[in-house]
Amino acid sequence: MPVYRWRLAPDGYATRRQLRALGLRPGGQDVAAQLERPRRRRGPLVAYLYRVDLALPVRPMTPARRAALAKANAARRLCPACRRDAGYVIPAALGTCVPCADPGPNGPVGSTS
């Protein structure tokens, strides 16, 4: 596999993010090359490159996919402790909404007990 230094890759290669900006996806192709950016005291940063000419267009968003994505995002906002929609994505580090994770002296805000 060819290895290029940072910002010195030839035309015709792109990272996943660059492909996405062009409205493309790798489409099952293997990694064609990689970029390496040297760092001090650590190993190099590595970015995988794909061939642009073999990339496929991004699949269009269908109504069913849009509904499934909305349902998944709604589940990420539902607090498992108080079962309410927090209005934001529940932080994985907390596992619950902020009021349930850090209750005040009178108990969690909005509790019915």
N, C-alpha and C positions, 0 to 999 in steps of 0.2 A: 504494500500500500504506500503510495507517495506521501511524504510528509513535507509540509511547507511551513515556513516561518510566518508569524503573524503579519497580516496585510499583504502577503506576497503570493497568494494563491492565483493561478491563472484564471482567465475568464472561462465560463462554462461550468464552474463549481459554485455551490451555494450551501449555506447551513440550512437547517430546518426553518429557522426563523426568517431567513432571507427568502426561502422558497414560499413560505406563507405570505409574505409581503407581496410576492408576485402572483398570488392566487394559485399556487401549486403545492403539491405534496410529494414526498419521495416515491410513493406508489409501490412499495415493496422492494425497491432496489437496494443493494448492499451499499455500505459506505465506500465511496470511491477514493477518498483521500482524507487527510486530516491536517489541521493547523495546530501549531504549537507556539505558545507564547511563553517565553522564559520568565521565571520569577526568581527572586532572591530567596535563598534558604529553603525553598520548597520545590516540588516537582513542577513541570510546566503545565499551564492551562491547555487543555486539548479541546478542539472543536472539530466535529465530524462534518465532512463535506459530501454532498451528493451531486450527481451530474444533472444539470438543468435540462438538457435535451431528453433525458429519460423520465423526468418528473411528469406527473399526471395532474390534471386540474383538481382543485378541491371539490369534494362532493357538495352539492347544494344542500342547504338547510331545508328539510321537509317539515310539514306541520307536526308529524309524529315525533321527529327528533327535537323540534322546538318545545313540544309539550313535555317530553322526557327530561330535557335539560331544565325546564322551569320547575318540574317536580323535584329533581335532585337538588337544585339550589334552595328550594323551599325547605327541604329536609335538613339542609345545613344550617338554616336559621332557627329551627325548632329546638328549644331548650329541653333536654331530657329530664330535668328536675321539675320544672314548673309547667312544662308542656305548652308554653306560649311562644309565639313568634317574636324573636328578639329584635327583628328589624335590621339585623346585620348577621354576618356569618359568625357562628360561635367559634371562638378561638380554641384550637385543638389543645393548647396548653392548659386551658381552664376546664374544658369539657362541659361547661354549663354557661349560661348567660352571666354577665358581670354581676348583676344583683344577687343571683344565687351563689356565685363563687365568693363574693365578699359581702355577706349580710351585715347590715348595720346593727345597732344595739337592740332594735325592736324586731329582729328577724328579717328574712328576705323581703324585699319590696314586692308588693302585690301578692303575698301569700294569703291564703284564705283560712289559715288555721289560727 
